[in-house]
């Protein structure tokens, strides 16, 4: 088969950031979980994983260091399902050993897919987890699901392996002029969340599971979307926990954007951009309705093909710079770390909605919910939904829980029933 002939692959544009910036504090690992109504059978899960790997050749790759770039190389390593024993989002890549860049574990009724971000983004990982859970349930219930088919948005393995950043890059005068104007804009440092680091860099995770319809009903009272409503509540929660002398600083969130929604792509690799959404309480009223309107306007003005094309232009132009290409890898890593550190000054937190996860309706009585979380340098909110279950996760490197408590209390006061779980 064609994919077996591919022995190595360049990293896509965003993937180059992760091996340069990973650390024990933030190993650049994210987790997708699927919770069933019944206990997991390890043998069946392992067989399902073996079958799934045949359709995702990229997941057999390991990360290598070259003289000028990191790259992915095909391997003969075979992933093994494990009973969960490590902390959430524990390091996968350390640079000290050659290993696969993901792990599959289980605990009671839950299956976990954890991944080093070099391999894929949340949307790409969903493709893998959906296939894994489909194979698992059809193995367990062969006769019942004999005629059930998993719908797929990818028609070939080559599409899953596609470097969509490179394919959709356009070098136009329009983008060059827009990039120059952005550089001339004065950037303001955002509010920074401080706290007491957890022991051994363990992730603090609080998850709230609730009805999608209940949250949508609240969002519709403000004539807005679920994502805008949750983003606004999160910003308001951060503001409520700020000290008085810090309240003149803007709260700015980084929001990953799945570029597959704007450019034709079925890639299983990274293909996302980021936008910035914020609110300055020193210049605007402490009013939830106005926060929601401001955030909605921010999403509307940023989520368009022209702005996202500008992002692609800036990222790919930097990568293709002749001087940058000739720098040895250690110097590239240094400049990437410096750029990321500077970038962090302008953001307070991150929020990511990986959207609705879909599987055949026949599986509804077996699958309870999905959830997502990620390793972090600062608190981050992530969410996803399955049927009528929305799971909102707030992960943090700090022991303090004021923001999380305030956020879920605001949802509860709005009349939404929430089931709270935590690893603390």
N, C-alpha and C positions, 0 to 999 in steps of 0.2 A: 504494500500500500504506500501511497505517496508520503504520508506523514511519517512513516518509519525511516524514510531516507533523510529527513531533516535531523541533523546531529547537533546543531546549535542555533541560537537565535539572539539577536540584539535585544536589549531592554527597550521597551517603549519609553517615550519621553518622560512621563511622570515617574516611572519605575526607577529612574536613575537617582531620584532623591532619597529613596528609602535605605539602600545599603550605605549611603554616605552619612545618614543622620540617625540611624538606629542606635540605641543604647540600652543598658539594663533598665533604665528609668522608663524608656519608651521603646519597646522592641519592634514597633511598627507591625503589630499583629492585630487582626480583628477576628471576631467570632460570630458565626451564624449558627443558631440552634433551632432544632425542630423538636417540639415536645409532643409525644403521643399520649394516648389514653391508656396504654399498656406498657409493661416493661420491655426493654430492648433485648432481643436475642443476639448475642455477640456473633455466633456462627453465621447467621443469616446476614447480619450487617457486613461481615467480612466478605462474604460471597457477593453481596451487592456492590461493595467497593471495588472488588476485582473486575466486575462487569463494567462499572462506571468508568474505570480508568481507560478502558479500550477506546472510549469516545472523547477522552480529554488528554491527548498526548503531552500537552504543555505541563500537566501536573506530574509528569515523570522527570522533569528537568531539575537540575541543581544549579546553584549560582556559583560562577567562577569569577576570579579577578584577572583581568588582562593588564597590559602595560598602560593602556589609555582608557579602557572602559570595562565595566562589569559586563558579563554576558551569561546567557542560560545555555546549559549543555545537557543533552539527553543522557539518561542514565538507565541502569537496569535495576535500580532500587524498587522494592515492592512495599507499598504502604501497609501498615498493620493497624487494625482497629485496637484501641486500648480502652480499658476502663479508666474514667477520668481520675487523675491523681495529682495533676499539676495545678498551680494557680491559674485563674482565668487569664487568657492572653499571655501566657508565659513565653519567653523568647523561643523562636524557631531557628532563625539564622543568627549565628554568633561569629562567623568568620573563622572559626577554629576547626570545624569539621564539615565534611561533605554530607549533606542530608537533603531530603525532600523539603519543599518549602510550605508544606501544609501538614496538618494532623487531623485524624478523625477519632473522636473519643465518645464515650457514652456514659451516662449515669442514670440509673433507674429508667425513667421514661423518656429521657432526653438524649438526642444525638447532637454532637458539637462538631462543627467544621471550623478549624482555626487556620489562619493563613497569613504568611508574611506578605505584606502589601506589594512586593515586587511582582508576585505571581498574577494578581488580579485585583479588581475593585469589588465593591459589594454586589453590583449588578452581574459581574462575571461569575462571582462565587455562587450566586443564587442559581445560575444555570447548573453548576455542579451539584449543589445540594438537592435541587429539585430532582435531578436524575438519580441521585443516590437514594433518596427516599422513595421514588417511584420503583426502582429496582428492588429495594428492600421489601416493600409491601407486596409487590407482585410475586416475589419469591415465597413469602410467607403464605399468601393466599392465591395460589396459582389458578385454581378453578374459578374462584370468585372474580378475579381481575383478568381473566384470560383474554378478554376482548377490549380491555381498557388501553388507550393509547395516550402517551405523554405528548402534548402539543409542544412544538419546538419553534423558536424564532430563528434558528440557524439551520441552513441546508447542507453545510459541509464542514469538515474539520478545518479546511483552509480558512473559512470565515472565522471560526473560533480562534485561530492562530493569528489573525490579521492585526497588524500594527496600524490602527486607525488614526493615530496622531499623524503619522507620516503620510498616510494616504489622503487625508483631508487638509493638509497644510497648503495654504495659498500665500504666495508672496506678492502682495499688491501694494501700490503706492498709497491707496486709501488707508490700509492698516499701518503703514509706516508713519503716516501723518498722525493718525489717531494715537499711536504709541508715543510719539514725541509730545503730544498735548498732555497725555497722562503723566509723563515724567516731570512736566512743569508744574503739576498740581502739588500743593503743599499738603503733606500727610500729617495727621495728628495722632499722637500715641493714644491707644485705647486703654480703658480700665483693665488692670491686670488682677486676676483672682489669686490671692495668696492663701496658704494654709500649712498645716503640719504634715510632712510627708509620712506616708504609711511605712510600716516596717518592711524591709527587704523589697521595696518598690512594688508591693502588691497593689493590685487594682481594687479600689472601692467601687462596688457596683450596686445600684438600687434599680429595680425594675418594677414598673407598674403596668399591670394588664387590665384592659378595660374594653368596653364596647365601642367599636368604630362608630356606630350609629349615634351613640350618646354624645361623643365628641363632635361629630359632624353637626348634630342639632345645635350645640353651643356655638360652633363656628358660624353656622347659618344665621344665628341671631345677630351677628356682626357683619353679615353679608360677605363672608370671606371663606377661604379654604381651610382645610384641616391643617396643612403645613404652616400657613400664615398664622393661624390661631395659636398653635403650639409654639411657634417661634416667638410670638409676641409675649406669651405667658412666660417663656424661659427668660427673655430679656427683662421682663418685669420682676421676675423672681431674683435675678442677679441684682437688680437695682435695690430691691427691698433689703438685701443683706449688705449693701455697701455702707461704709462709714461715711459720716457727713462730709469730711474733708475731701473725699474721693468722688463725690457725686457730681462734680463738674466735668468729669472725664466721660467721654462717650463709651457706650457699650457696643462693641462691634463683633458680629458673629461671622465666621467663615462657613459657607454652605457649599458642600460638594454638589456638582451638577452632573447627572448622567448624560453624557454627550450623545449617546445613542438615540435620545429623544429628538435631537436636532440635526444629526448627520446620519446618513445611511451606514449602519454598522451592526454586525451581529457578533463582534469579537468577544471572546471569553477572557481577554486580557484587560489591563487598565485602559479606560477611555472615559475620563471625567475631567471636568474643569472645576473652578471655584468662583463663587461670587461673594461679595461682602454686603451684609445687611446690618444696619445699626440704628441706634436711637440715642440722642443726647438729651438727657433730662435737665441739664443746665439751661438749655435753649428752648425746650419744649415742655408742655404741661405733663404732670404725673397723672395721665388719663389713659386707661386701657383702650378706649375707642380710638383715640388719636394714635396710640402706639400701633394698633392693628392697621389703621389706614396708612401710616408711614411705612410699615413693613411690607404691606401689600404693594405700595407704589415702588418700593425698592426691588421687590421680586419682578414686577412688571418691567421696570426699566433695564434690568440686568439680564433677564432671560429672553434674549433674542439672538438670532443667528449672527448678526453683525458683531455684537459684543463678544460672543463666544469664539467667533473667527479671529477676533483680535487677540484673545488669549492663546489660541493655537499659534498665531503668527509670532507672538512674543516668546513663547516657549520654544518653538522650533527654530526661530532665528538665533536664539542664544545657543542652542545645541549645535547649530551648523556654523557658528562663528569659527573661521579658520584658526584664530589664535587659541580658542577654547579647545578645539579638536586636537591640537598639538600638545596640550598640557598633559603631563603624566597623571595617572589616576589619583595619587595622594594629593596633588594640588587641586584637581577637580573637586575632590571630596572636601577640601578645606574651603573653597569658594562656595560650594553648595551649602555647607553648614553655616557659613557666615551669612549668606543670603536668607536662609531659613530663620536664623536668629533675629535678623533685622525685620523680617516679615512678621515675626511674632509680636513685635512691639505695637503693631497696628490692629491686633485682634484680641478679643477677650476670651472667646470660647468658640466651639464648633457645634453645628447642629446638622444632622444628616437623616433624611428620610429615604430609605431605599424602596419604599412603596409597597404595593400589594403583591404578595406572593401567591401564585396560582398553581394549583394541581388539579387533576381530574376530580370532579364533584363526588365520585364514588369513594374518595379517600376521607371525606369530611368526618365520618364517624370514628376514624382512627387517629387523625391529626388534630391536636388541640390548638396549637399556636406556634408561631415562629418568633424569634427575637434576634437582635443584633447588638453587639457592643464592640468597643475597640480600646486598645491601649492608648494612653494619653499623657501629654505633658501638662495639660490643664483640663478642667472639667469639660465634658462633652456629652451632648444629648444625641441619641440615635433612636430610630423607631422604624417599625415595619408592621404590616398587618397581614392577616390571613382570615378569610371569611369575615366574621364580625369581631375578631379579636385584634385589638391594637396593643402592641407592647412598646412602651417607652422606657428606654434605659438611659440612666445617667451614670457614666463612669468618671472616676476622679482619682488623681494621685494623692489626694489629701484625706485626712481623717475627718475633717469638719463636714457636716451634712446640712448646713443651714439652707443652701440653695435648693438642694433636693427636697428637703422638707417643705419649704415654701412653695415650690412648684407643684408638688402633688397635693398640698393643702388647697391651693387655688382651684385645681381641678375638682377636688372633693366638694368644696364650697359651691361649685357650679352644679352640684347634684349628680356628679359622675361617680359610680361605684368603681373602686380601684382595688385590685388585689396586689399587694406589695410583697416583693421578695428581695432578699439581699444576701450578699456573701459575707457580711460583717458578723 
